[in-house]
């Protein structure tokens, strides 16, 4: 059994310093690679669900989880609005197609819980459809876990003031304005409706086989470290065995010479070594 990562350093009310954050993240990235190799070797099937309010940091957390691992093992699923055909299907159908096979970690950036959140609050489904979903999803998830899938569900919680700050930063930053949608603005005005929907969802679908884990996300750095640390603690991966790697000797040129004419090169306004 792998020695699980220690808790992040520097917890407190102030925001974490970037140097401490990057040091911890580097260590956790190494553990994620160890987990990846264990998943690949054992054929484990892991499904991770990220839910939360707009701006809670789901996308950023997922990027940090996946940036140093193989996309052939870690697969991110962020489904668009359902098509008319998908709307006519059994609700679970379009999600089931993305469940992990052996040797995969599938991360849902929002998931089937849209039915209990945005669809319910914004009126995209009927109240009885939400009620039916909340009644049936525990059995649905029990079938997942019985099939050998390790299901981890995270709810990222952000405070009203921090959400306002983050949405305002999207308005003011040309790099982020694309993230601000009309739906975000409508959702922002319905804070308490989302709170009621969240409470009902957690109460109905927090089960022994698929519990919810809530992460405070006002400080994105701490939230990412806390979530990754917890995720690693839930997977019984083994440590990587040390490998002795030596680069092989390169072949001799055997008469090869660089061509005198080369394809056109790109401009180098920042210089070139």
C-alpha positions in Angstrom: 0.0 0.0 0.0 1.3 3.4 -0.9 2.1 5.9 1.8 -0.6 8.5 1.3 0.3 12.2 1.0 0.4 14.3 4.1 -2.0 17.2 4.6 -1.1 20.4 2.8 1.1 22.9 4.6 0.3 26.4 5.8 -3.4 26.0 6.6 -5.0 29.2 8.0 -7.1 32.1 7.1 -4.7 33.8 4.7 -4.3 32.6 1.2 -1.6 30.1 0.5 1.7 31.4 -0.9 2.4 30.3 -4.5 5.8 28.8 -3.7 4.3 26.5 -0.9 1.4 25.7 -3.3 3.7 24.7 -6.2 5.9 22.6 -3.9 2.9 20.6 -2.6 1.4 20.3 -6.1 4.7 18.9 -7.5 4.6 16.2 -4.8 1.0 15.4 -5.4 1.6 15.2 -9.1 4.1 12.5 -8.4 1.5 10.6 -6.4 -1.0 11.0 -9.2 1.5 9.4 -11.6 1.9 6.5 -9.1 -1.9 6.2 -9.0 -2.1 6.2 -12.8 0.4 3.4 -13.1 -1.4 1.3 -10.5 -4.7 1.9 -12.3 -3.2 0.9 -15.6 -1.5 -2.2 -14.2 -4.5 -3.4 -12.2 -7.3 -2.5 -14.6 -9.0 -0.4 -11.9 -12.0 1.7 -12.9 -12.4 5.1 -11.2 -15.1 7.7 -11.8 -14.7 11.2 -10.3 -17.6 13.6 -10.3 -17.1 17.4 -9.8 -20.1 19.5 -9.0 -20.5 22.9 -7.4 -21.8 26.5 -8.0 -20.5 28.5 -10.9 -16.9 29.8 -10.3 -16.3 27.2 -7.6 -13.2 26.1 -9.3 -14.1 22.7 -10.8 -12.3 23.3 -14.1 -9.1 24.6 -12.5 -9.0 21.6 -10.1 -9.5 19.2 -12.9 -6.7 20.8 -14.9 -4.3 20.4 -12.0 -5.3 16.8 -11.6 -4.7 16.0 -15.2 -1.8 18.2 -16.3 1.0 15.7 -15.5 -0.7 12.4 -16.3 -1.6 10.5 -19.4 -4.8 11.5 -21.2 -5.0 7.8 -22.2 -5.7 7.0 -18.6 -7.2 10.1 -17.2 -10.2 11.2 -19.4 -12.2 14.3 -18.8 -15.9 14.4 -19.7 -17.7 17.7 -20.0 -20.9 17.1 -22.0 -22.7 19.9 -23.9 -26.4 20.6 -23.9 -28.2 17.5 -24.9 -29.5 17.1 -28.4 -33.1 16.5 -29.2 -32.4 12.8 -29.7 -30.6 12.7 -26.3 -33.5 14.4 -24.6 -35.7 11.5 -25.8 -33.4 8.9 -24.3 -33.4 7.5 -20.8 -31.8 10.2 -18.7 -28.8 8.1 -17.7 -28.1 6.9 -21.2 -25.7 9.6 -22.5 -23.6 9.5 -19.3 -23.3 5.7 -19.3 -21.4 5.8 -22.6 -18.6 7.6 -20.8 -18.1 5.3 -17.7 -14.6 4.1 -17.2 -13.3 0.8 -18.7 -10.5 -1.1 -17.1 -7.4 1.0 -16.5 -9.2 4.3 -16.8 -9.9 7.3 -14.6 -12.9 9.3 -15.9 -13.5 12.8 -14.5 -16.9 14.4 -15.0 -16.9 18.2 -15.1 -20.5 18.4 -14.1 -22.5 15.2 -14.5 -25.9 13.5 -14.2 -26.4 15.8 -11.2 -27.3 18.6 -13.7 -30.9 17.2 -13.3 -30.8 18.1 -9.6 -29.1 21.4 -10.1 -29.2 23.7 -13.1 -32.0 21.8 -14.9 -34.2 22.0 -11.8 -33.4 25.6 -10.8 -33.6 27.0 -14.3 -36.8 25.1 -15.2 -35.2 22.8 -17.9 -37.0 19.8 -16.4 -40.3 19.2 -14.6 -40.3 19.0 -10.8 -41.5 15.4 -11.0 -38.5 14.6 -13.2 -36.1 15.9 -10.5 -37.9 14.0 -7.8 -37.7 10.8 -9.9 -34.0 11.4 -10.4 -33.3 11.8 -6.7 -35.3 8.7 -6.0 -33.5 6.5 -8.5 -29.9 7.8 -8.6 -28.8 5.9 -5.5 -29.7 2.6 -7.1 -28.1 3.7 -10.3 -24.8 4.5 -8.5 -25.1 1.2 -6.5 -25.1 -0.6 -9.9 -21.9 1.4 -10.9 -20.1 0.5 -7.7 -21.2 -3.2 -7.8 -19.7 -3.4 -11.3 -16.3 -2.5 -9.8 -16.3 1.3 -10.4 -14.8 3.4 -7.6 -17.1 6.4 -7.6 -16.0 9.6 -5.9 -18.3 12.7 -5.8 -17.0 16.1 -4.9 -19.1 19.3 -4.2 -17.0 22.5 -4.3 -18.5 25.2 -2.1 -17.9 28.9 -2.6 -19.2 31.8 -0.6 -21.5 34.5 -2.0 -18.8 37.2 -1.7 -16.1 35.1 -3.4 -18.5 34.1 -6.2 -19.2 37.8 -6.8 -15.5 38.6 -6.9 -14.7 35.8 -9.3 -17.6 36.7 -11.7 -16.5 40.3 -11.6 -13.0 39.3 -12.5 -14.4 37.5 -15.6 -16.1 40.7 -16.7 -12.9 42.8 -16.2 -10.4 40.3 -17.7 -10.4 39.7 -21.5 -8.8 36.3 -20.9 -11.7 35.2 -18.8 -14.7 36.9 -20.4 -15.5 33.9 -22.5 -16.3 32.0 -19.3 -19.1 34.4 -18.4 -22.4 33.2 -20.0 -26.0 34.4 -19.9 -26.7 31.3 -17.8 -24.0 32.3 -15.2 -25.8 35.6 -14.8 -29.2 34.1 -14.4 -27.8 31.5 -11.9 -26.1 34.3 -9.9 -29.4 35.9 -9.1 -30.8 32.5 -7.8 -28.3 31.8 -5.0 -30.9 30.5 -2.6 -32.7 28.4 -5.1 -29.4 26.7 -5.8 -28.8 26.3 -2.1 -32.2 24.5 -1.7 -31.4 22.3 -4.7 -28.0 21.5 -3.3 -29.4 20.6 0.1 -32.0 18.3 -1.4 -29.5 16.6 -3.7 -26.9 15.9 -0.9 -29.6 14.6 1.4 -31.1 12.2 -1.2 -27.9 10.9 -2.8 -25.3 10.8 0.0 -25.0 7.0 0.4 -22.6 4.5 1.9 -21.5 3.3 -1.5 -21.3 6.8 -3.1 -20.9 9.5 -0.5 -20.5 13.2 -1.2 -17.4 15.0 -0.2 -17.7 18.7 0.3 -14.7 21.0 -0.3 -14.5 24.6 0.7 -13.2 26.4 -2.3 -12.8 30.1 -1.5 -9.0 29.7 -1.7 -8.5 27.8 -4.9 -4.9 26.7 -4.0 -5.9 25.1 -0.8 -9.0 23.6 -2.4 -7.0 21.9 -5.1 -4.4 20.5 -2.7 -7.1 19.3 -0.3 -9.1 17.6 -3.0 -6.2 15.9 -4.7 -4.9 14.7 -1.3 -8.3 13.3 -0.5 -8.7 11.7 -3.9 -5.4 9.9 -3.5 -6.4 8.7 0.0 -9.5 7.0 -1.5 -7.6 4.9 -4.1 -5.6 1.9 -2.8 -2.7 2.5 -5.2 0.7 1.1 -4.8 3.9 3.2 -5.0 6.0 3.3 -8.1 9.0 1.0 -7.9 12.3 2.9 -8.5 13.6 2.3 -12.0 17.2 2.6 -13.2 17.0 4.3 -16.6 20.0 4.9 -18.8 19.7 6.6 -22.1 21.0 4.4 -25.0 23.9 5.4 -27.2 22.8 7.2 -30.3 23.5 5.5 -33.7 26.4 6.8 -35.8 25.4 9.2 -38.6 26.6 6.7 -41.3 27.1 9.5 -43.8 24.0 11.6 -42.9 24.4 15.4 -43.2 21.9 18.2 -42.5 20.4 19.4 -45.8 21.7 22.7 -47.0 18.2 24.1 -47.7 15.6 23.9 -44.9 11.8 24.5 -44.8 10.8 28.1 -44.0 11.2 29.1 -40.4 8.8 31.0 -38.2 9.6 34.6 -37.3 11.5 35.0 -34.0 10.4 38.3 -32.4 11.5 37.0 -29.1 14.9 35.9 -30.3 16.3 32.5 -31.0 19.1 30.5 -29.4 
